[in-house]
Each structure stands twice: as structure tokens, then as C-alpha cells.
């Protein structure tokens, strides 16, 4: 029985070492002119909130923590980033038309109000991403203002 346990432990260690060679591609890009931070005049609190709570999963430039170098955690993080960018990519904000932006703003508002974003697992590790009531209120106020501007400009066209 002990021999079987030793063999299983060795197999487990070898497997862990081998999977380290299969790392996903990193999501590291430049902040281009299409990025929301370049496209919009954001109040400071909104800009900081987006930087701290959104951009790691919803842009082309993720700040990677140390634990992301360890598989299978790196695979899980990559999956979250891929899914996040599929939903909304702030790096492509300038390429979106007014209607897509309005839809994105409505989605962001709903997620923030329902406190489903940022994800609890993300906030557990990134304390700066936990939104305060003040941050939520500022973000929602900016969303409402920007949404109204977009609606007005799209009806004028």
C-alpha cells in the first residue's frame, strides 16, 4: 500500500512539473487610442475604479500576479480574462459605435448595482478592486451621464 502511495505522489509531482510547460499566452498589450482611458474624460474616481476593478479582465493589458505563473491557476486566470474580454473589452472602446456603447454601459450599470462585478474571487485576492458605495455611485453617475450623451448624439444623426 505504501509503495502505491509513493508511486502516486511521484506521478502527481511529475504531472505538476510537466504542466508548467503549458502556459497560456499573456494578455499584455499597449494602451492604444481606442482604450476607454484615452477616449473618455473620466472623473478621477471612475478612472481609478475602472483601473483597479475592471481592466485586468476587460482590456488587452492585464497586470499579472505572481500566482499566475503556476498551472493550472494560470489556465483559470486566462479563462476569466478571455470571457471578460468577450463580454466587454475597454481596449476597443473607441471602435464601438454609440449603440454598442449604450448597451455596454447598461450592462456595466446592472453588474455594478447587483454587485456581481467585479467577481468575488477577484476581489478576494485584489482588495483594491472591492468597490465602495462612493465608487459605485460615481460609476453609476458617469454611466448615466455618458449614456444620455450617447443617446442624444445618436438621435441627432
Secondary structure, DSSP 8 states (H G I E B T S, - for coil): -HHHHHHHHHHHHHHHHHHTT------B----TTSHHHHS---HHHHHHHHHHTTTTSSSB----GGGGSTTHHHHHHHHHHHHHHH--GGGGGGS-HHHHHHHHHHHHHHHHTT--S-HHHHHH-GGGS--HHHHHHHHHHHHHHHHHHHHHHHH-
